[in-house]
Each structure stands twice: as structure tokens, then as C-alpha cells.
Amino acid sequence: MTERIFPDFYGNSSVCQALRNMIRQERIPQTLLLAGPEGVGKATLARRFAAALLGDAEKIEQDDLSLDGNVERLAEREKLPSEKRADDPLVFASHADFLTFPPDGPLRQITIQQIRLLKERARFSPLKGRRRVFLVDHIDRANEQAANSLLKILEEPPAHLVVVMTAENFAGLLPTIRSRSLIFHMTGLSDGEMKEFAESRGWSVTERRVMLAAGSPGLAVTLDPELWDTRRKRMVTLLEVASGQARFSAWVKHSESISASKTEKLEHYLRMLYMLLEDVLLVREGIAPRRNPDLAAPLSRIAGGITLEWMRKATEKVDELVEFARRNVQKGVALDAFAVEMRKAAG
């Protein structure tokens, strides 16, 4: 078993080592950005880094958004009117000197009210030690107003403040935010690292959740295989219709089920679409599907009916839908539009 640079953290050893060296040398930048795909441990590493600076690791870990109590709190806030959320901006602060500002509400955005609260709390001196650490989780979900407001404190942060941000959509951030940050790019875990992670959880490396996670420990922890299969089946049908391999009527029942669900979010299906499109491209180039080897036959049929230009347009369309998802567009309507537009592109 490889020695851990940070406790119970797997993968991205070069990033971990760089952060550890900063701590040892007492050269801590005031703004850090951890960029990378979903579930590779960006927020987890931010908490481990903060614990190394501040101590009280157990308190800091209580800000983990995947904990049951925090999941419930986030779900409850989605039901609140926007005025209520604005009056009480979301922040987790189990440790007095470590604050987490996560995406809030049904659109899962970083709001201007949260950034104003961050700026207000930033003025307070640490209760212990020399530093306070603020985690802005998913800064790429901040609207323009919130991002510009945050930029003001990044330009002239108090001497005691360290701001750590995470982002999946690194390219979508304001260039000025990127230029003010020390950026670390994180990647998915290797097969060997996922094996170590799985064994630490008492899982078999052949367990389906580990295989589906494809290098994402966070996804492996939260993945519900049954729900995954339901979403995947729906998106395979969508791609079959969009590529002209099936009639539009095959999609209608799935569209109606998705639209009727109050718990299913458009972003869940868009992530699935990205994953399936990646496998379709691999199959088209004669490579086995990465995450869906059991779907080789339907993915091959889809791949056989499309062109690289269709793939480009499909990816761009999903990118557009990601932006629409943050504006609360109707799920069924958005996916119907994808099917219609891409079916035309397929001829």
C-alpha cells in the first residue's frame, strides 16, 4: 500500500506533494484553484490541505457535502423560495476558521449573496493560529455577478486568508480569476490507484461501482448502480433516436418519465450523455467502450450511423444544454430538442 501524502486521499500524488511542500516551506499562496473532472477529490483535497494548516481535521471533514446530513440540508434548500435562500446564504462552518461555500438551490449555483457573506467573514481574524481557509466549491457555477464580486477580494485578500476554489469547467472561468490563482490540474485515478481506493473501502476491484466510476472515487462512493442503469438506458435510446437508428416514438415514454420526476435533474442525464458519446467515439475508432463494455452492440450501431461532424455537433449541443440546465430549463423539452436537432443532422 502506497504511503498517503494526505490522510485517506488517493490519486494525484504530484498535486498532493506540491501542496505538502508549500506547507513545509511555509509558502502558502492566498488563492488556489483545483481543476479537474467530477469526483476526483478536488473538495476532499481542499479539506485535507486545510486540516494540515489549521488542525481539527474531524471538524473540517464535517463540511463534506456527501455526508447524509449535508445532503439533506442541500435538498431542503432546493425547496425554499429564492428570497429565503438570499436572506440566509448557504455556508458550512463546522470549524471556526474553515468555511465552505457550495452551490445552492435547484440550479446549484454560487450566488452573489454567498460571495457577499464570504467577503464579510473574510475580515474576521483567525480564532486559532495565523490563517483562515475558505473553500468555494464549484466556482465555475458562479454567475457573472458573483464571480466579479469574488474577484475583488482575490485582488486584495486579507493577510490571514487562503481561498481554495474547485472547478470542473476550468475554461469557463473568468480569465481574471484564473490569473489570480495558483492552478493545479487534477485527473482521474489510474487502475492501480482505484484498486487501492476500493480496497480501503472493503470493495472488490471488480465491483461494478468501481468499474463504472472509471477513475473517479467520488463517483464510486455516491453511485447507485440501479439508478445509473435506468438513466443509461434512457440516454442510449436518446442517442439511437438522435442518430436515426430508432423511431422518435421510442424516446417519448422516456421523455415523459423524466419530465414527470421531481427528483431527477437534467445535469444527471447530461453527464450520462457525455460519457456515452465518449464511448461512441471510441467504438467508431475501433476501440472498446471505456465505461460501457456491455453496450458494445448498441453503441456500435450508433457509431455506424454517424459522422465526426455529427459527433462535434452533438457535443456542442450537450455543452449548450449544460448552460440551459443552470437556467432551470425543462428537462424533457431540452432532451427532446437534442433528439430532434441531432436527428436532422444525421439525415
N, C-alpha and C positions, 0 to 999 in steps of 0.2 A: 504494500500500500504506500502510495506516494505521500511524503510529508506535506501537510497543508500549510500554505503561507498564511492564510486566514482560516480560522476555525470553521470546519464543515463547509468549505467552499470549494467547488470543483470546476476545473477548466480555467482558461485564460490566465495561465500562470505568469506570462510576461507582464500583463497588466497588474496582476497582484504583486509581483516583485517590484515593479516601478513604484506602486503606492507604498509598499513596505519600506523601500529605500528613502522615499520622501519623509516618512515618519522618523526613520533612524537618523537622517541628516537634519531633521528639524527645518525642512524647506517645504512648507505646505502651501501650495497655490491657493488663492482665495476663491477661484472658480474652476470647477472640474466638470467635464461632460463625458458621461459614459454612454457611448452609442453602440447599438447593435440590435439584432433581431429579438423578437419576443421570447421571453423565458430563459435567456442565457445567464441571468443572475445580476443584472445591472443594479437594481434596487437593493438586492441582497448584499452585493459587494459594497455599495454605498454605506449600508448599515455596519458591515464588518469594519470598514475603514473608519467610520465614526466611533465605533466602540474602541478601536485601537487608540484613538485620540482622546476620547472622553472617559472611557471606563464604563461600568454599569451595562455590560452587553445585554444582560437579560431584559433590562428596561427598554433598551433601544429595539430589541427584537419584537417587542410588543406592538411596534408600528408595522409589522409585516402585514400587508394587505390581504394575504391569502389565509390569515387566521380566521376562524369561524366568526368570532365576534366582530372583526373588522369587515368581513364580507357582508354580515347582516347590517352593519351600520351604513355601508355604501348602498345596499339595496333599499334601505329605508329612506335614504336621502333622495333616491330617484323618484320617490312618490311625492316628495314635498313640492309645493309651488316654487317657482323660481325666486319669488320675493322672499320666501322663508330661507332659502339657501343663501341668498345675497345678504340677509341680515345676520346670518350665522355661518361665515365662511368655513369650509372644511379644513381642518388641520388635525394631525395626530401628534401628540406631545407626551408620550409616556415618560420620556427623560426630559428634565428641565432645559437642557442645553442642546437637545436634538429634536428638531421639528420636521415632520413630513407633510408636504402639500401634494396630495394626489389628485387626479382628475375627479370631477364631481358631477353629479346629476345624470340624467338619462343620456346626455350626449357625451359624457365623460370628458369634460374639458377642464383645463386650468383657467380659472376665472379671474377677472380683474379684482374682485373682492378678496380673493385669496392672496394675490400679489400685494395688495394694499396692506393686508394683515401681516404678510411676510416683512414688508418694509417697516411696519410699526414695531414688530417683535425684534427686528434686527438691531434696533437702537439699544436694547437692554444688554447689559454686561453679563458675562457668564456667571452662573451661581457657583460653579466649581471650575478650577483650572483657568486656562487662558483663552479657550475657544468655545464658540457655539457652531454647530453644524446644521445647516438646513438642506433637506432633500426636496427638490422639486422633481417629482416623478412624472415622466412623460411631458417634458417641456414642449415637445412637438404638438401637444394637444392644447397649447395656449393660443387663444385668439390674438389678433394683432394688437389690440389694446393692452392685454395682459403682458404680452411679450415685450412691448415697448416700455411698459411700466417697470418690468423686471430689469430691463437693460440699464435703467437709471441707477439702480443700486449695484449692478455689476460693474459700472464705471467707477464708482467711488464707494466700495464696501467698507463698513467699519473694520478696524484692525483685527477685531476678535472673530469676525465672521468668515466661515467657509461655506460656500454654496456648491452643492453637488447636484447636477442635473442628469436625468436619463432621457434618452430619445431613441425611438426606432427609426423615424423618418428624419435622419440627420440632414439630408439635403433640403428639407422643407423649413429649417430654422432660419431665422433672420441672420444674414451674414455678420451683422454686428455682434450677435450673441456668440456665434462660432468664434469670432476673432477675439473675444474677451475670455475665452475658455481654454483650458488645457484639455485636449481631447484624447480620449482613449477609445479605440475601436475594439469591441468585443465580438467574438464569433461563437458559433455553436461548438459543442464539445465533440471531441473525437470519440471513436468507438471505445477506446480504452478508458477514456475519462468517464463516459457514460456507464461503462461497466463498473467502475469504482463507485460512482454515484448510486447506481442501482443496488449494489451490494451493501452500501451504507444504510440503505432503506430496507434491507432484507428482501429485495426483489430479485427474481431471476433475470438475467440479461436477455432472456428470450421472452420475457413477459411482454404482452402486446403493447402496453402503455409505453414501455421503454423504446420499442421499435418505432412506434408512431411518432414519438417525440422528436426523433431524428436530431439528436444533439441538443435538445432543449430541456434541461432538468426541471425548469419551472412548469413547462407544459406537461411533463411526465407526472408531476405531483398533482396537477389540477384536472388532468384529462379524465373524462367519463367515456369509456370505450363505447357504451351503448348509444349515448347521445352523439358521439363522434360518427358512428356508423350511420345514424339517421341523417345527420347533416351531409355526410359524404354522399349518400345515395341520392339525396335531392340535388346536390351540385353536379353529380355525374349526369343525371337526367337533364339538368340545365345545359350542360356542355354538349350533350348529344343533340338536343334541340337546336342550340345555337350554331352547331357545326353542320346542321342539315341531316344528321343521322337518325333523327326521330321526329315525329309529328309534334306540333306545338301542343296538342291535346295531352301529350304525355307529361307535360310540365304543369298543366293547370291545377291538378289536385295538390301538387307540392306547393305551388304559389298560394293557394287558398289556405293551406295549413300554416305556412309561415306567417301570412298576414294575420291570421286569427290568434296566433300565440302572443301573449303579453310578456313572456319571459325571453323569447328568442330575439336576439339582436342582429341587425344587418351585418355588423362587423364580424360576427362569428362565421357567417356564410362567405364573406369576402376573403377572410383568411383561408378558408377551405378552397375557394376558387384559385387563389394564388398557388396553393400547394398542388392542386390538381393540374393547373396549367403548366407548372414546372415539370410534373411527371409526363404530361402530354408531349412537351418539348423533348424530354429525354427519350421517350419512345420513338418520336419522329426521327431522332438521330441514331436510332438503333441501340439505345442504352436502356437497361432495365429500370422500371419505375423506382424512385428512391423510397417513397413512403407507402406506396400502394401496390406492392407486387401482386396482390391477389386480384387487382383490377386490370391486369395486363391486357385482357381481351377487349373490354370496352374502351380502354384508353387507346389501344391500337386502332380501333375503328374510328375514334375521334381524330387521332393523328393522321389517319389516311385520308381524311376528308377536308383537311385544312392546309393553308399555306403559311409560310413565315410571316407574310403580311397580315394574315388573319390573326396570328399569334400576337403580333405587335399591337394591332387594334384592340384585341381582347384585353391585353394587359393594360393598355391606356384606359380602356373603359372601366376596368376594375379600379384603377387609380382614381378616376373621376367619382366613382361610387363611394370610395373611402371618404372623399371630401363631402359628398352629399350626406353620408351617414352622420357626420358631425352637425348637420343642419336638420336632423330629425326627419329625413325623407321617409316615406312609407316603404317598408321592406319589400312587399310584394310588387309594388309598382316599379321600384328600382331594378329588381331582378327580372321582371317582365321586359323592361326596356332593354336590358342587356341581351336577353334572348332574341328579341325582335331585331335589334340593330346588328348583332353578330350573325344572325341567320341570313340577313340581307348581304352581309359581307362575304358569307360563304357561297352565295349564289344559289 
